[in-house]
Amino acid sequence: MITHKRGDTFEHLAAIPSTFADGYFVGWTVTAQVRTAKYGALLADLTCSWADPLTTRIISVKELDTSNWEVGPAEMDIQFVRTSDGTTISTNTVQISVLKDITRVQ
C-alpha cells in the first residue's frame, strides 16, 4: 500500500521483474491511471517515463498536481501495450491511501 497526501506531487517508481529481458518493453506504449477504489472515478492519467528507455527496467509514474484527488482509498496499475500487435499486459493493482494534507498554501 502507498500512502499519499493530497496536494503533494505523486511519484512512484516500479521495477520490471527480472523475468523480462533488458529492453523487452522497447516499442510498447505505457499508461497508468489512479482511480477511486469505491466508484472507479478517474483521479489522474499519470505521466509515464523510463529511467533508461533502452533497458526498460525502471518506470516512473507521476502526477504533479493532486490537489483535486478525493481523500480515501484509491487504486493504480500500469498498462503496457505492444504497438506492433496490441498485446496488453497490466501490473497488479496497487492500493493507495489518499490522506488530507495538513499544511496548505495560505
Backbone torsions as a table, in degrees:
resi	resn	phi	psi	omega
1	MET	NA	138.9	176.2
2	ILE	-104.4	134.4	172.7
3	THR	-103.6	131.6	-176.9
4	HIS	-137.3	134.6	175.6
5	LYS	-88.4	123.8	177.9
6	ARG	-56.0	136.0	-178.9
7	GLY	97.5	-23.4	176.7
8	ASP	-81.1	153.7	174.0
9	THR	-64.2	132.3	177.5
10	PHE	-97.1	124.7	173.8
11	GLU	-144.6	129.0	-179.4
12	HIS	-132.9	133.9	176.2
13	LEU	-102.6	134.5	178.9
14	ALA	-123.9	131.9	177.7
15	ALA	-93.6	137.2	176.8
16	ILE	-80.1	132.4	-179.3
17	PRO	-58.1	149.8	-177.9
18	SER	-67.0	-10.1	176.4
19	THR	-67.9	-15.8	175.1
20	PHE	-100.7	132.7	180.0
21	ALA	-68.8	154.7	172.7
22	ASP	-52.5	134.4	177.6
23	GLY	81.7	2.1	-176.9
24	TYR	-54.9	-38.9	-174.1
25	PHE	-93.6	12.5	172.7
26	VAL	-64.4	130.5	-179.5
27	GLY	88.8	5.5	175.9
28	TRP	-101.7	147.9	173.4
29	THR	-92.2	131.7	-177.7
30	VAL	-115.5	129.1	176.8
31	THR	-134.4	158.2	177.2
32	ALA	-153.4	147.0	178.1
33	GLN	-135.9	153.8	168.9
34	VAL	-114.6	130.8	-179.9
35	ARG	-132.7	154.1	174.5
36	THR	-63.9	143.4	-177.8
37	ALA	-70.9	-36.1	-173.5
38	LYS	-75.0	-47.8	-173.2
39	TYR	-113.6	-8.1	-178.9
40	GLY	73.0	20.1	178.5
41	ALA	-69.5	135.1	-178.6
42	LEU	-68.9	124.6	173.3
43	LEU	-97.6	-35.8	-178.4
44	ALA	-165.7	141.6	162.5
45	ASP	-91.7	112.8	-173.9
46	LEU	-80.2	148.9	172.7
47	THR	-81.9	126.7	-177.6
48	CYS	-112.4	134.1	176.7
49	SER	-149.8	146.9	178.7
50	TRP	-85.4	139.7	172.5
51	ALA	-62.8	-41.4	174.8
52	ASP	-137.6	105.5	-175.9
53	PRO	-63.3	-16.1	179.5
54	LEU	-82.9	-35.9	-179.1
55	THR	-93.8	-24.0	-178.4
56	THR	47.8	47.8	-178.9
57	ARG	-96.6	-35.6	-177.0
58	ILE	-128.0	128.6	178.0
59	ILE	-117.8	140.3	176.0
60	SER	-106.7	133.0	172.1
61	VAL	-117.3	134.0	-168.5
62	LYS	-147.3	146.9	170.9
63	GLU	-141.5	120.3	-177.4
64	LEU	-69.8	-45.1	-173.2
65	ASP	-110.5	109.8	178.1
66	THR	-113.9	19.7	-176.1
67	SER	-64.6	-20.5	179.6
68	ASN	-99.2	4.3	179.7
69	TRP	-68.7	135.9	177.4
70	GLU	-70.6	133.3	176.2
71	VAL	-69.8	133.6	179.8
72	GLY	135.3	-168.9	-177.8
73	PRO	-72.8	138.7	178.0
74	ALA	-137.4	170.7	-179.2
75	GLU	-138.1	154.2	178.8
76	MET	-146.4	145.4	164.1
77	ASP	-142.2	168.7	177.8
78	ILE	-117.5	133.4	-177.6
79	GLN	-117.2	134.7	179.7
80	PHE	-115.5	126.8	178.5
81	VAL	-124.3	120.3	177.7
82	ARG	-74.2	120.8	-174.4
83	THR	-67.8	-24.8	-176.4
84	SER	-70.8	-33.8	-175.6
85	ASP	-139.8	1.4	177.7
86	GLY	82.3	5.0	176.9
87	THR	-55.9	132.7	-176.0
88	THR	-122.1	132.4	176.1
89	ILE	-130.6	133.2	175.5
90	SER	-119.3	148.9	175.4
91	THR	-74.4	171.1	170.1
92	ASN	-61.9	154.3	177.1
93	THR	-74.7	131.7	178.8
94	VAL	-103.4	132.0	177.3
95	GLN	-86.5	136.8	179.2
96	ILE	-125.6	132.0	173.9
97	SER	-103.0	109.5	179.6
98	VAL	-89.8	120.5	-177.4
99	LEU	-108.0	154.1	175.1
100	LYS	-69.8	147.4	178.4
101	ASP	-91.2	135.6	-178.9
102	ILE	-84.6	-47.5	-179.9
103	THR	-86.0	124.6	-177.3
104	ARG	-127.6	156.6	175.0
105	VAL	-68.6	132.8	-178.2
106	GLN	-70.7	NA	NA
